[in-house]
Amino acid sequence: MDRTLYPAAVAALLARLPLAELRIHHPHHAERAAIEAACAELTLPCQAGLWLAFDFFEESHAISQELHTPEGSAWHAILHRREPDAWNSKYWWRRVGPHPVLEQLRQESVALGYDYTTPEAFVDFCERVRGSGSAEEQLARHVQRREWERFFEWSARKPA
Protein backbone atom coordinates (compact mmCIF):
# COMPACT_ATOMS: atom_id res chain seq x y z
CA MET A 1 0.00 0.00 0.00
CA ASP A 2 1.50 3.29 -1.11
CA ARG A 3 0.94 5.64 1.83
CA THR A 4 2.37 8.59 -0.09
CA LEU A 5 -0.89 8.80 -2.06
CA TYR A 6 -2.78 9.95 1.03
CA PRO A 7 -2.83 13.17 3.05
CA ALA A 8 -0.25 13.26 5.87
CA ALA A 9 -2.76 12.55 8.66
CA VAL A 10 -4.03 9.47 6.82
CA ALA A 11 -0.54 8.26 5.84
CA ALA A 12 0.58 8.48 9.47
CA LEU A 13 -2.29 6.26 10.58
CA LEU A 14 -1.70 3.80 7.75
CA ALA A 15 1.90 3.47 8.96
CA ARG A 16 0.53 2.29 12.33
CA LEU A 17 -2.14 0.03 10.87
CA PRO A 18 -2.36 -3.11 12.99
CA LEU A 19 -2.57 -6.61 11.53
CA ALA A 20 -6.16 -7.04 12.64
CA GLU A 21 -7.35 -10.07 14.51
CA LEU A 22 -10.15 -12.09 12.92
CA ARG A 23 -12.35 -10.78 15.72
CA ILE A 24 -12.90 -7.22 16.85
CA HIS A 25 -11.40 -6.72 20.28
CA HIS A 26 -10.99 -3.44 22.08
CA PRO A 27 -10.80 -0.18 20.14
CA HIS A 28 -7.39 1.46 19.95
CA HIS A 29 -8.48 4.47 22.01
CA ALA A 30 -5.06 6.12 21.73
CA GLU A 31 -5.71 6.52 17.99
CA ARG A 32 -9.18 8.13 18.27
CA ALA A 33 -8.07 11.74 17.79
CA ALA A 34 -5.83 10.81 14.86
CA ILE A 35 -8.65 8.84 13.21
CA GLU A 36 -11.06 11.74 13.66
CA ALA A 37 -8.54 14.12 12.06
CA ALA A 38 -7.83 11.73 9.18
CA CYS A 39 -11.53 11.15 8.53
CA ALA A 40 -11.94 14.83 7.67
CA GLU A 41 -9.86 14.11 4.57
CA LEU A 42 -11.44 10.80 3.52
CA THR A 43 -14.49 9.55 1.66
CA LEU A 44 -17.21 7.99 3.83
CA PRO A 45 -16.33 4.43 2.75
CA CYS A 46 -12.69 5.06 3.72
CA GLN A 47 -13.86 6.43 7.05
CA ALA A 48 -15.78 3.19 7.71
CA GLY A 49 -12.65 1.20 6.85
CA LEU A 50 -10.33 3.31 8.97
CA TRP A 51 -12.52 3.06 12.06
CA LEU A 52 -12.75 -0.70 11.50
CA ALA A 53 -8.98 -1.07 11.13
CA PHE A 54 -8.56 0.19 14.68
CA ASP A 55 -11.46 -1.91 16.06
CA PHE A 56 -14.01 0.89 16.48
CA PHE A 57 -17.02 -1.28 15.68
CA GLU A 58 -19.78 1.23 16.44
CA GLU A 59 -18.20 4.09 14.50
CA SER A 60 -17.53 1.90 11.46
CA HIS A 61 -20.97 0.30 11.60
CA ALA A 62 -22.78 3.64 11.81
CA ILE A 63 -21.09 4.78 8.60
CA SER A 64 -21.19 1.55 6.59
CA GLN A 65 -24.85 0.82 7.22
CA GLU A 66 -25.79 4.23 5.80
CA LEU A 67 -23.78 3.75 2.61
CA HIS A 68 -25.95 2.21 -0.07
CA THR A 69 -23.04 1.35 -2.35
CA PRO A 70 -21.07 -1.82 -3.01
CA GLU A 71 -18.17 -0.36 -1.00
CA GLY A 72 -20.43 0.42 1.97
CA SER A 73 -21.75 -3.13 1.82
CA ALA A 74 -18.19 -4.49 1.67
CA TRP A 75 -17.12 -2.60 4.80
CA HIS A 76 -20.33 -3.77 6.46
CA ALA A 77 -19.56 -7.37 5.46
CA ILE A 78 -15.98 -7.21 6.73
CA LEU A 79 -17.14 -5.69 10.00
CA HIS A 80 -19.71 -8.43 10.60
CA ARG A 81 -17.20 -11.16 9.69
CA ARG A 82 -14.93 -9.79 12.41
CA GLU A 83 -17.80 -9.32 14.91
CA PRO A 84 -18.11 -12.41 14.38
CA ASP A 85 -21.50 -12.80 12.72
CA ALA A 86 -20.93 -15.03 9.70
CA TRP A 87 -24.54 -15.08 8.49
CA ASN A 88 -24.77 -11.28 8.52
CA SER A 89 -21.39 -10.96 6.82
CA LYS A 90 -22.48 -13.25 4.00
CA TYR A 91 -25.70 -11.27 3.62
CA TRP A 92 -23.69 -8.09 3.08
CA TRP A 93 -21.28 -9.82 0.69
CA ARG A 94 -24.27 -10.80 -1.46
CA ARG A 95 -25.22 -7.11 -1.49
CA VAL A 96 -21.73 -6.21 -2.78
CA GLY A 97 -22.11 -8.44 -5.83
CA PRO A 98 -19.30 -8.68 -8.38
CA HIS A 99 -16.62 -6.13 -7.55
CA PRO A 100 -13.18 -5.40 -9.08
CA VAL A 101 -11.54 -5.66 -5.64
CA LEU A 102 -12.73 -9.25 -5.30
CA GLU A 103 -11.04 -10.11 -8.60
CA GLN A 104 -7.83 -8.47 -7.31
CA LEU A 105 -8.07 -10.63 -4.18
CA ARG A 106 -8.52 -13.77 -6.27
CA GLN A 107 -5.31 -12.96 -8.11
CA GLU A 108 -3.23 -11.64 -5.21
CA SER A 109 -4.17 -14.19 -2.56
CA VAL A 110 -2.34 -16.95 -4.41
CA ALA A 111 0.99 -15.28 -3.56
CA LEU A 112 -0.09 -15.26 0.08
CA GLY A 113 -0.83 -18.99 -0.03
CA TYR A 114 -4.63 -18.81 -0.05
CA ASP A 115 -7.04 -19.66 -2.85
CA TYR A 116 -9.59 -16.83 -2.57
CA THR A 117 -12.67 -18.02 -4.45
CA THR A 118 -15.55 -16.04 -2.93
CA PRO A 119 -15.91 -13.70 0.03
CA GLU A 120 -18.44 -16.13 1.53
CA ALA A 121 -15.88 -18.94 1.40
CA PHE A 122 -13.39 -16.62 3.11
CA VAL A 123 -15.96 -15.97 5.86
CA ASP A 124 -16.18 -19.75 6.38
CA PHE A 125 -12.38 -20.04 6.46
CA CYS A 126 -12.15 -17.28 9.08
CA GLU A 127 -14.85 -18.98 11.15
CA ARG A 128 -12.92 -22.24 11.05
CA VAL A 129 -9.50 -20.84 12.01
CA ARG A 130 -10.43 -17.94 14.34
CA GLY A 131 -8.82 -18.30 17.76
CA SER A 132 -6.83 -21.39 16.80
CA GLY A 133 -3.41 -19.71 16.93
CA SER A 134 -2.55 -21.74 13.85
CA ALA A 135 -0.62 -20.85 10.72
CA GLU A 136 -3.97 -20.85 8.93
CA GLU A 137 -5.25 -18.15 11.29
CA GLN A 138 -2.17 -16.04 10.51
CA LEU A 139 -2.80 -16.62 6.80
CA ALA A 140 -6.41 -15.48 7.19
CA ARG A 141 -5.21 -12.33 8.97
CA HIS A 142 -2.85 -11.53 6.10
CA VAL A 143 -5.53 -12.13 3.47
CA GLN A 144 -7.89 -9.96 5.53
CA ARG A 145 -5.21 -7.24 5.58
CA ARG A 146 -4.88 -7.39 1.79
CA GLU A 147 -8.67 -7.23 1.50
CA TRP A 148 -8.71 -4.14 3.75
CA GLU A 149 -5.94 -2.46 1.75
CA ARG A 150 -7.61 -3.09 -1.59
CA PHE A 151 -11.04 -1.87 -0.45
CA PHE A 152 -9.46 1.18 1.20
CA GLU A 153 -7.55 2.07 -1.99
CA TRP A 154 -10.68 1.54 -4.10
CA SER A 155 -12.80 3.57 -1.71
CA ALA A 156 -10.29 6.43 -1.75
CA ARG A 157 -10.49 6.67 -5.53
CA LYS A 158 -14.26 6.39 -5.79
CA PRO A 159 -16.64 9.06 -4.49
CA ALA A 160 -19.03 7.93 -1.75
KOLKE-890461 format. One record per residue (C-alpha): y, x, z; residue in one letter. Coordinates in pm, whole numbers, plus 50000, padded with zeros to 5 digits. Layout:
N
YXZA/...
end
This chain:
160
500005000050000M/503295015049889D/505645009450183R/508595023749991T/508804991149794L/509954972250103Y/513174971750305P/513264997550587A/512554972450866A/509474959750682V/508264994650584A/508485005850947A/506264977151058L/503804983050775L/503475019050896A/502295005351233R/500034978651087L/496894976451299P/493394974351153L/492964938451264A/489934926551451E/487914898551292L/489224876551572R/492784871051685I/493284886052028H/496564890152208H/499824892052014P/501464926151995H/504474915252201H/506124949452173A/506524942951799E/508134908251827R/511744919351779A/510814941751486A/508844913551321I/511744889451366E/514124914651206A/511734921750918A/511154884750853C/514834880650767A/514114901450457E/510804885650352L/509554855150166T/507994827950383L/504434836750275P/505064873150372C/506434861450705Q/503194842250771A/501204873550685G/503314896750897L/503064874851206W/499304872551150L/498934910251113A/500194914451468F/498094885451606D/500894859951648F/498724829851568F/501234802251644E/504094818051450E/501904824751146S/500304790351160H/503644772251181A/504784789150860I/501554788150659S/500824751550722Q/504234742150580E/503754762250261L/502214740549993H/501354769649765T/498184789349699P/499644818349900E/500424795750197G/496874782550182S/495514818150167A/497404828850480W/496234796750646H/492634804450546A/492794840250673I/494314828651000L/491574802951060H/488844828050969R/490214850751241R/490684822051491E/487594818951438P/487204785051272D/484974790750970A/484924754650849W/488724752350852N/489044786150682S/486754775250400K/488734743050362Y/491914763150308W/490184787250069W/489204757349854R/492894747849851R/493794782749722V/491564778949417G/491324807049162P/493874833849245H/494604868249092P/494344884649436V/490754872749470L/489894889649140E/491534921749269Q/489374919349582L/486234914849373R/487044946949189Q/488364967749479E/485814958349744S/483054976649559V/484725009949644A/484744999150008L/481014991749997G/481194953749995Y/480344929649715D/483174904149743Y/481984873349555T/483964844549707T/486304840950003P/483874815650153E/481064841250140A/483384866150311F/484034840450586V/480254838250638D/479964876250646F/482724878550908C/481024851551115E/477764870851105R/479164905051201V/482064895751434R/481704911851776G/478614931751680S/480294965951693G/478264974551385S/479154993851072A/479154960350893E/481854947551129E/483964978351051Q/483384972050680L/484524935950719A/487674947950897R/488474971550610H/487874944750347V/490044921150553Q/492764947950558R/492614951250179R/492774913350150E/495864912950375W/497544940650175E/496914923949841R/498134889649955F/501184905450120F/502074924549801E/501544893249590W/503574872049829S/506434897149825A/506674895149447R/506394857449421K/509064833649551P/507934809749825A/
end
